[in-house]
Amino acid sequence: MSLVGCFAVPHPPIIVPEVGGDNLAQAEDTVRAMDAVRRRAAELEPDTIVLLSPHSPLARSQMGVSMASSYKGSLAYFRAPGVRLALENDTDLAEAIMDAAEAHGIPVVETLSPGEPYDLDHGAMVPLVFLTGALRKPVRLVLLSFSYLPLDEHVRFGKAIGEAISAAPQRIVYVASSDLSHRLLPGAPAGYDPRAPEFDRAVAGAFAAGDWEALLGIDTGLVACAGECGYRSLAVLSGVVAQFEAEGGTTHNRLLSYEGPWGVGYLVGEVELTPAGGAAGAAGAAAQAAAPEGVRS
């Protein structure tokens, strides 16, 4: 079945109910959209989730593919020790992604060795709490990381990932973990920059329109002003989508929410997929119903 779904999601622990508590009301749009992602993931019934986290082990000049045998994690650091996950690595798919990247001359490295368990970072843990929350069967994980290479190399990495996924027999969901600007408000985690909201509006608008060229073409100076941690994650997602389309599939972007209540931008979105010669299946009606009108920061 190969690729059956794609999502772009944020990763603040505070949106997990056991962590956020009464603060959830300040990020109501994000929480509601992530609940829609939870339901949509259950509809898609993935065998494997391929997730790129900005906080995974990172090599400056190489894309990363984890070969860890298994993953575990909790939100104990965020005062929610009961929120725990344990997943096995989809080693075959991880190796296929490595092979595809190397075949296309993309610098890539194994970030974690076989047999080595890995404690999930919050960039992976938070999305996975939602994505796996309503699944009816165990799911395996492939954990990826980006680099400091140019943006076009990240797009090429995404195409190689898509190529490996298209050759796989299992049902696969691809996830770009991505917080946007960290400088939206005075007192924000990375300080304040008055141009930061402009960056987030550009990303949210381009994603909603399915205009990957516009998203990737945002002025580099504006990107620097944002203090973001997920722009390259979205660039890799664009490559995954481009490969799906190159193989005859069609896509439709759905912006489920955007807001920045604590000075960090949170975008939740789905790329709906229709394979070549196929039907879209369930069109994510629940996500559509849950999506707020407009975006805000």
C-alpha positions as CSV (number, residue, x, y, z in Angstrom):
1,M,0.0,0.0,0.0
2,S,3.0,2.3,0.5
3,L,2.3,6.0,1.4
4,V,-1.3,6.5,2.8
5,G,-1.0,9.8,4.6
6,C,1.2,12.8,5.3
7,F,1.0,15.3,8.2
8,A,2.8,18.4,9.4
9,V,2.4,18.8,13.2
10,P,4.0,20.8,16.0
11,H,5.6,19.3,19.1
12,P,5.0,21.4,22.2
13,P,4.5,19.1,25.2
14,I,2.0,21.6,26.7
15,I,-0.6,20.5,24.1
16,V,-0.7,17.0,25.6
17,P,-3.6,17.1,28.1
18,E,-1.6,15.4,30.9
19,V,1.0,18.2,30.6
20,G,-1.0,21.2,29.7
21,G,-3.9,20.9,32.1
22,D,-5.8,24.2,32.3
23,N,-3.4,25.8,29.8
24,L,-4.9,23.8,27.0
25,A,-7.6,26.4,26.6
26,Q,-4.9,28.8,25.3
27,A,-4.1,26.4,22.4
28,E,-7.6,25.2,21.7
29,D,-7.3,25.3,17.9
30,T,-4.0,23.3,18.0
31,V,-5.4,20.7,20.5
32,R,-8.6,20.3,18.5
33,A,-6.6,19.9,15.2
34,M,-4.3,17.3,16.8
35,D,-7.3,15.4,18.0
36,A,-8.4,15.3,14.4
37,V,-5.0,14.0,13.4
38,R,-5.4,11.3,16.0
39,R,-8.7,10.2,14.4
40,R,-7.4,10.5,10.9
41,A,-4.3,8.3,11.7
42,A,-6.7,5.7,13.1
43,E,-8.6,5.8,9.8
44,L,-5.4,5.3,7.8
45,E,-4.4,2.2,9.8
46,P,-0.6,2.6,9.3
47,D,1.8,-0.3,9.8
48,T,4.7,2.2,10.0
49,I,5.1,5.9,10.8
50,V,8.1,7.7,9.3
51,L,8.8,10.8,11.3
52,L,11.4,13.6,11.0
53,S,12.0,15.4,14.3
54,P,14.1,18.6,14.5
55,H,15.3,17.4,17.9
56,S,16.6,14.0,16.8
57,P,20.4,13.4,16.7
58,L,21.7,15.7,14.0
59,A,24.8,15.7,11.8
60,R,25.6,19.1,10.3
61,S,26.4,17.9,6.8
62,Q,24.4,14.7,6.6
63,M,20.8,13.7,6.7
64,G,20.1,11.2,9.5
65,V,18.3,7.8,9.5
66,S,18.1,6.0,12.9
67,M,18.9,2.3,13.0
68,A,18.0,2.0,16.7
69,S,16.4,-1.4,17.3
70,S,13.6,0.2,19.4
71,Y,12.2,3.4,20.8
72,K,10.8,4.3,24.2
73,G,9.8,7.6,25.7
74,S,7.8,9.4,28.3
75,L,6.8,13.0,29.2
76,A,8.2,12.6,32.8
77,Y,10.4,15.6,32.3
78,F,7.2,17.6,31.7
79,R,5.6,16.2,34.8
80,A,3.5,13.6,33.0
81,P,5.3,10.3,33.7
82,G,2.2,8.3,32.8
83,V,2.4,9.3,29.2
84,R,4.7,6.6,27.8
85,L,5.4,5.0,24.4
86,A,7.3,2.0,23.2
87,L,7.8,1.2,19.5
88,E,9.9,-1.0,17.3
89,N,12.0,0.2,14.4
90,D,11.0,-0.7,10.9
91,T,14.5,-1.7,10.0
92,D,13.8,-2.7,6.5
93,L,12.3,0.6,5.6
94,A,15.1,2.5,7.4
95,E,17.7,0.6,5.4
96,A,15.7,1.3,2.2
97,I,15.7,5.0,2.9
98,M,19.4,4.9,3.5
99,D,20.0,3.1,0.2
100,A,17.8,5.5,-1.8
101,A,19.5,8.5,-0.4
102,E,22.9,7.1,-1.1
103,A,21.9,6.1,-4.6
104,H,21.0,9.7,-5.4
105,G,24.2,11.1,-3.9
106,I,22.5,12.6,-0.8
107,P,24.8,12.8,2.2
108,V,23.3,10.5,4.8
109,V,24.4,8.8,8.0
110,E,23.1,6.3,10.5
111,T,22.4,8.4,13.6
112,L,21.8,5.5,16.0
113,S,23.3,2.0,15.7
114,P,21.4,-1.3,15.4
115,G,20.7,-2.8,18.8
116,E,20.8,0.6,20.4
117,P,17.4,1.7,22.1
118,Y,16.6,5.4,21.9
119,D,14.7,7.6,24.3
120,L,12.4,9.7,22.1
121,D,12.9,13.4,22.1
122,H,9.9,15.6,22.5
123,G,9.9,16.5,18.8
124,A,9.0,12.9,18.2
125,M,7.2,12.0,21.4
126,V,4.5,14.7,21.3
127,P,3.4,13.9,17.7
128,L,3.5,10.2,18.4
129,V,1.3,10.5,21.5
130,F,-1.5,11.9,19.2
131,L,-0.8,9.8,16.1
132,T,-0.8,6.5,18.0
133,G,-3.5,7.4,20.5
134,A,-6.4,5.8,18.6
135,L,-4.6,3.0,16.7
136,R,-6.0,-0.5,17.0
137,K,-2.7,-2.3,16.4
138,P,1.0,-1.8,17.1
139,V,2.9,0.5,14.7
140,R,6.6,0.6,13.9
141,L,8.7,3.8,13.6
142,V,11.4,5.1,11.3
143,L,13.0,8.2,12.9
144,L,14.8,10.7,10.7
145,S,16.7,14.0,11.1
146,F,17.7,16.9,8.9
147,S,21.0,18.7,8.6
148,Y,22.4,22.1,7.9
149,L,22.8,21.4,4.2
150,P,21.0,23.7,1.7
151,L,17.2,23.6,1.4
152,D,17.3,21.9,-2.0
153,E,19.2,18.9,-0.4
154,H,16.4,18.5,2.0
155,V,13.9,18.4,-0.8
156,R,16.1,15.7,-2.5
157,F,16.2,13.8,0.7
158,G,12.4,13.9,0.8
159,K,12.2,12.5,-2.7
160,A,14.5,9.7,-1.8
161,I,12.3,8.9,1.2
162,G,9.3,8.9,-1.0
163,E,11.0,6.6,-3.4
164,A,11.8,4.1,-0.7
165,I,8.3,4.3,0.7
166,S,6.7,3.7,-2.7
167,A,8.5,0.4,-3.0
168,A,7.4,-0.8,0.5
169,P,4.4,-3.2,0.9
170,Q,3.2,-1.8,4.2
171,R,0.9,1.1,4.9
172,I,3.0,4.1,5.8
173,V,2.3,7.6,7.2
174,Y,4.9,10.3,6.9
175,V,5.1,13.0,9.5
176,A,7.0,16.3,9.5
177,S,7.4,17.5,13.1
178,S,7.8,21.2,12.8
179,D,7.4,24.2,15.1
180,L,7.5,27.5,13.3
181,S,8.7,30.9,14.6
182,H,9.9,31.0,18.2
183,R,9.9,34.9,18.2
184,L,6.2,35.8,17.8
185,L,5.8,37.8,21.0
186,P,7.8,39.7,23.6
187,G,9.1,37.1,26.1
188,A,9.0,34.3,23.5
189,P,11.6,31.4,23.9
190,A,14.0,32.8,21.4
191,G,13.3,36.5,22.0
192,Y,11.1,38.7,19.9
193,D,11.3,39.8,16.3
194,P,8.6,41.9,14.7
195,R,9.0,40.1,11.4
196,A,8.5,36.6,12.9
197,P,4.7,36.6,12.3
198,E,5.3,37.4,8.7
199,F,7.3,34.2,8.3
200,D,4.6,32.1,9.9
201,R,1.9,33.7,7.8
202,A,3.9,32.9,4.7
203,V,4.4,29.3,5.7
204,A,0.7,28.8,6.7
205,G,-0.6,30.5,3.6
206,A,1.7,28.5,1.2
207,F,0.9,25.2,3.0
208,A,-2.9,25.9,2.8
209,A,-2.6,26.7,-0.9
210,G,-0.4,23.6,-1.5
211,D,2.2,26.0,-3.0
212,W,5.4,24.3,-2.1
213,E,7.4,26.6,-4.4
214,A,6.2,29.6,-2.4
215,L,6.9,27.8,0.9
216,L,10.5,26.9,-0.2
217,G,11.1,30.4,-1.7
218,I,10.6,32.4,1.5
219,D,13.3,35.0,1.8
220,T,16.3,33.6,3.8
221,G,16.5,36.8,5.9
222,L,12.9,36.3,7.0
223,V,13.6,32.7,7.8
224,A,16.5,33.8,10.0
225,C,14.3,36.4,11.8
226,A,11.8,33.6,12.8
227,G,14.2,31.5,14.9
228,E,12.2,28.5,13.7
229,C,13.1,24.8,14.2
230,G,10.9,23.2,11.5
231,Y,11.3,24.8,8.1
232,R,13.7,22.2,6.9
233,S,11.3,19.5,8.1
234,L,8.7,21.0,5.9
235,A,11.2,21.1,3.0
236,V,11.7,17.3,3.4
237,L,7.9,16.8,3.4
238,S,7.7,18.8,0.2
239,G,10.1,16.2,-1.4
240,V,8.0,13.3,-0.2
241,V,4.9,14.9,-1.7
242,A,6.7,15.7,-5.0
243,Q,7.8,12.0,-5.3
244,F,4.3,10.8,-4.7
245,E,3.0,13.2,-7.4
246,A,5.9,12.2,-9.8
247,E,4.6,8.6,-9.5
248,G,1.1,9.7,-10.7
249,G,-0.6,10.5,-7.4
250,T,-2.5,13.6,-6.6
251,T,-2.5,15.6,-3.4
252,H,-4.5,18.2,-1.6
253,N,-3.3,20.2,1.4
254,R,-5.5,20.9,4.3
255,L,-4.5,23.5,6.9
256,L,-6.2,22.3,10.1
257,S,-5.0,25.0,12.4
258,Y,-2.4,27.7,13.0
259,E,-1.8,29.7,16.2
260,G,1.0,31.0,18.3
261,P,-0.3,31.6,21.9
262,W,3.0,31.5,23.7
263,G,5.2,33.1,21.1
264,V,5.9,29.9,19.1
265,G,4.0,29.1,15.9
266,Y,2.1,25.8,15.8
267,L,0.8,24.6,12.4
268,V,-1.2,21.5,12.0
269,G,-1.9,20.2,8.5
270,E,-2.6,17.2,6.4
271,V,-1.6,16.4,2.8
272,E,-4.4,14.2,1.5
273,L,-3.2,11.6,-1.0
274,T,-4.9,10.0,-4.0
275,P,-2.7,7.3,-5.5
276,A,-2.3,6.9,-9.3
277,G,-5.5,5.4,-10.7
278,G,-7.0,5.2,-7.2
279,A,-9.6,6.8,-5.0
280,A,-8.8,9.0,-2.1
281,G,-10.8,6.8,0.3
282,A,-11.9,8.6,3.5
283,A,-11.2,12.2,2.8
284,G,-10.6,13.2,6.3
285,A,-14.1,14.6,7.0
286,A,-13.4,14.6,10.7
287,A,-10.4,16.7,10.2
288,Q,-12.3,19.1,7.9
289,A,-15.1,19.4,10.5
290,A,-12.6,20.1,13.2
291,A,-10.6,22.7,11.3
292,P,-11.1,26.3,12.6
293,E,-11.9,29.0,10.0
294,G,-8.8,31.1,9.4
295,V,-5.6,31.3,11.3
296,R,-4.4,33.5,14.1
297,S,-1.2,34.2,16.0
